[in-house]
């Protein structure tokens, strides 16, 4: 994809600094009407990154993982809320019989609440073909395992690059079927979630957030 000579930099090749606000504990699952005993998969990617062809993937994950709940927070502020997008995703969930387990929440009251919200979750769902840099970095900062689909362009490889930098292979999919499979496996396999979360917590801040 490039004519220029590429120079590989260590880790992510970015001087990433930690989020400026901590994962404070004022939020709870009850704050959002979410069940305490569910396995919570989240995606805070901008709504434009959730293409219509991917709606069926979210539905299939929920159909195969009956204890899972998927929460989408695709809006940064009220002016960015798109009713047509909400209607489309909600219709897909209803058609698949999982409308009670696919939730779309409105913008958070304050930007600093994001870390607190992410700390309530169990798994981060990356988007494809529009990968999430900040979205995934925020998720791993609070220790969330990430399910990501890897493609051939840089924007589709950020999530996989972050995981591999920490020595993690779990969650890296090469196609839609593998994406669904990893999400379902994480939702059902608590031991794997704990193991990968521990690895992220032990390595993410040193490797991804060193600022060098």
Residue, then its C-alpha position, 0 to 999 in steps of 0.5 A: x500500500x505504500x511506495x515510501x520506505x517504511x520505518x518501523x518504530x517500537x511498540x505502537x510507534x506513538x508517544x501515547x500518554x495515559x487518559x487524563x481522568x481516572x476510572x472513578x467509582x461513582x458509576x455502576x451498572x445500575x446507573x445504566x439499568x444493566x444487569x449485574x450478572x451479565x457479561x458486558x461487551x462494550x463499544x464506544x466507537x463513533x456511530x459512523x464506524x458501526x456499518x449496517x453490514x456489522x449489525x448481524x455480527x452483534x446479533x449473532x454474538x448475543x444469540x450464541x452467548x446468552x449471558x452476554x449484553x452488548x452496550x454501544x455508546x457511539x455518541x460524544x454529545x447530544x448533537x451527534x445522536x443519529x435517530x436513524x442509526x439507533x432505529x436501524x440497530x434496534x430493528x436488527x436486534x429485535x429481528x434477531x430476538x435479542x433486543x433486550x440485550x443490545x443496549x444503546x446508551x446516550x452520551x455520558x454526563x461528563x467526559x471524565x465519566x468514560x473511564x468509570x463506564x469502561x471499568x464496568x465492562x468485561x470486553x471491548x468490541x472493536x469496529x471494522x473496517x474503521x479501527x479504534x485507536x483512542x477507543x481501544x487505548x482507553x479500554x486496555x487502560x482499564x484492563x479490558x480484553x479486546x476483540x478486533x478484526x485485522x485487515x490489510x490497511x493500517x486503520x484495520x490493524x491498530x487493535x491487533x497491534x496493541x494486543x500483539x505489543x503486549x504479547x496477546x493473541x487472544x481476540x485477534x480475528x482475521x474475518x467475521x466468523x472469527x470475530x464472532x467466535x472470539x467474542x462468544x468465547x470471551x463471553x463464555x470463558x471467564x478464566x480466559x477473560x481473567x487471564x487476558x485482563x491480568x496480562x493487560x493490566x500488567x503490561x499495558x501501562x508500561x508498553x503502551x502508555x510510557x509516553x516514549 
